[in-house]
């Protein structure tokens, strides 16, 4: 493969140069922390603003007579269209034709424009089209481009880093209802979304002008590891890109191996329950007998505890391995669904917090799995395929939860959801380290013969 193999060990380094770089732990560095803060804020705005549908659904229902179940299901509809965009972008970025920062700019602008139009579209069909475009924007921006950026800047520490960045998800869950209700006291409904669009624009521009695809392009080190001097940094980046070009992992080859599917199913069902729940928590709390004020306050409690859990899972991933972290996240989510199904304040609060942790973990672990098993040299070619499959599965969350609740009730719905997510535990169990290297060796032998 053009580089001397030295084994990849627990943290995923695989070439001689990379192994040397793994010798010195220096934290994230100032620029690394800026990237973490930027991504955390991106996750917040990409979640909090569109999840105001929790409360806004009542305004849309009152003003236009739009169906509540349809509005709550739009997240799934938009996500399925987004799968196509992620798949195509995975191929394009793997070819090196489009920079991640360019994707950040375009998709961030898409989200900024479409969220700002929420309060001024009176036609349901136009609103649905706008919502689908918005979903492509915020999903690709936060979960594809930014996560891939973190994977490139922190190939060893991606799990730890995303444990911080994905705190934006539960923080959004904690505050979106409170934020919306507070702003509604001082601003018109439509002006709230104009404000959301403006804030999104600022964050998007920060991402575009503030970072490059590889830390080496800005004179920084992967994982902030300064054991390699700057004179060798350019040479290392050149060799790294050559290894990327030599990578055998086309989409077709990714789809042919069972591990791609097993990893994607495990992460996908975790995303299914998390994404299907967070945007409907206020509605679920109301169905469990809480008043609107109680529901909004509980969202804050849920978000704070979930933020702590999101960070903890990133730390656990870094110390004990991504497979153990994923299995634990699924187990916690299954137990949380059971508690969340009980119409009592305490059980709903604990269950919702656990589901929030699952949301943070799901975004964290997709990147971490790709980095750990395929390594940095294959990351661009593998991540698009993995994320596409995970999104296809996870996208069903909103529509499954909304319609199960409509046909039965939220209590029954979450027992069914718990059974679905438990499948992911068993699909991840047979995944073993070293399968990527094994397939690469087989491919090399095939070429030689």
Secondary structure, DSSP 8 states (H G I E B T S, - for coil): --S-B---TTTT--BHHHHHHTT----SHHHHHHHHHHHHHHHHHHHHTGGGHHHHHHHHHHHH---HHHHHHHHHHHHHHHHHHHHHHHHHHHHTSS-HHHHHHHHHHHHHHHHHTGGG---HHHHHHHHHHHHHHHHIIIIIIIHHHHHHH-TTTHHHHHHHHTHHHHHHHHHHHHHHHHHHHHS-HHHHHHHHHHHHHHHHHHHHHH--SSGGGGT--GGG-TTS-GGGHHHHHHHHHHHHHH----HHHHHHSHHHHHHHHHHHHHHHHHHHHHTTHHHHHHHTT--HHHHHHHHHHHHHHHHHHHHHHHHHHHHH-HHHHHHHHHHHHHHHHHHHTS-SHHHHHHHHHHHHHHHHHHHHHHHHHHHHHHHHHHHHHHHHHHHHHHHHHHTHHHHHHHHHHHHS-HHHHHHHHHHHHHHHHHHHHT--TTHHHHHHHHHHHHHH-
